[in-house]
Amino acid sequence: MASAASTTVWSRNRAAQASEGRVISWPSRVVQLPPDDDDHKPPVITAVRVHRGGQWLATAGDDHHVRVWSLADGKLVHKLTGHTDWVRTIDYSPDGRILASAGNDRRIIFWDAVTGQQLDVLGTHQAAIAALRFSREGRQLAAVGFEESALIYDVAKKRLTARLLAPCQDMRAITFSDDDQLLAVGGRCGTIRLFGMPQGELLRDIPAHRQRIRAIAFSSDGSYVASSGEDRQIHVAPLGNGQGYNLPPRPAKVLALAFCGPQQLATAGSDNQIHLWDVATKEEIGLLRGHTGSVAALECRDKVLVSAGYDTTVRIWDVGDQVAGRKTENPGRVGVRPDGAVPRAR
């Protein structure tokens, strides 16, 4: 458990509405990470994941630790120590039992998600690991990093079962589709490579960006795969018929993205803001403000959008019914209830 010395600022905040009407007001809670014991400053956060049961939030970053927080009150539950360098990526298994982490020390560590106990270490890899994700049914774990391979692990046997040829070295993003039929990877060359799973056959390459890809996400209904990167573009590729396209550009590197519904996409990056999009209409439908540094990580689960980044804070935004679970054929407006009322902070 966390020591008494580990303190958290847990506050509530509402983004101010701007005169142009684009900035929207979602209630949010803020976790300010405490200063690190060694250098007396809070760590930068570059990875966030919400437990499948919704009770915990895990964060990781440049201080070599993984922290687990209570979503209910913002208290630190565990501080996991085992990595010896920057922890770049984390993920919870679908059954909620395992928290996996990896980063610059080239190791994947499995933690007991409930107790925080270290369970297993999956070897020392050839290069740093930038991203990992469990498959939706939890049998496979996929990882990429600074080598030209996507690594596929059998979770139960804890062994490497396949190396899939990536489109280039310096891979930064990997994710499974919701039905586990597709695996998408991307990195320095700007190409999204799609594999058919679980066999790992190469399906196609999508030339999406001119510079490094930093994030990839599938929509929950399997209609789209979206990507973002250092060329300041957000690319959306329909997985059925239709050509891929870019959303209107914004003057910032896009470091993170997450679908909050079948066609609602949240993106964030070096402008310290979260942009909300309807990928079908290609319109920006909302803007969340509050961070004071680059936003490097996003996740949307159920009725919660979590953001974190270089300002050493985590923000938990209450999405509500206006996005979570809403029907695609009646999209309405993100951040505003169907009756037009703006949700109030509790």
Sequence and secondary structure as in RCSB ss.txt:
>XXXX:A:sequence
MASAASTTVWSRNRAAQASEGRVISWPSRVVQLPPDDDDHKPPVITAVRVHRGGQWLATAGDDHHVRVWSLADGK
LVHKLTGHTDWVRTIDYSPDGRILASAGNDRRIIFWDAVTGQQLDVLGTHQAAIAALRFSREGRQLAAVGFEESA
LIYDVAKKRLTARLLAPCQDMRAITFSDDDQLLAVGGRCGTIRLFGMPQGELLRDIPAHRQRIRAIAFSSDGSYV
ASSGEDRQIHVAPLGNGQGYNLPPRPAKVLALAFCGPQQLATAGSDNQIHLWDVATKEEIGLLRGHTGSVAALEC
RDKVLVSAGYDTTVRIWDVGDQVAGRKTENPGRVGVRPDGAVPRAR
>XXXX:A:secstr
   TT   EEEEEE    TTS B   EEEEEE    TTTSS   EEEEEE TTSSEEEEEETTSEEEEEETTT  
EEEEEE  SS EEEEEE TTSSEEEEEETT EEEEEETTT  EEEEEEE SS EEEEEE TTSSEEEEEESSSEE
EEEETTTTEEEEEEE SSSSEEEEEE TTSSEEEEEETT EEEEEETTTTEEEEEEE  SS EEEEEE TTSSEE
EEEETTS EEEEESSSS  EE    SS EEEEEESSSSEEEEEETTS EEEEETTTTEEEEEE   SS EEEEEE
ETTEEEEEETTSEEEEEE  TTTTT  TTS   TTS TTS      
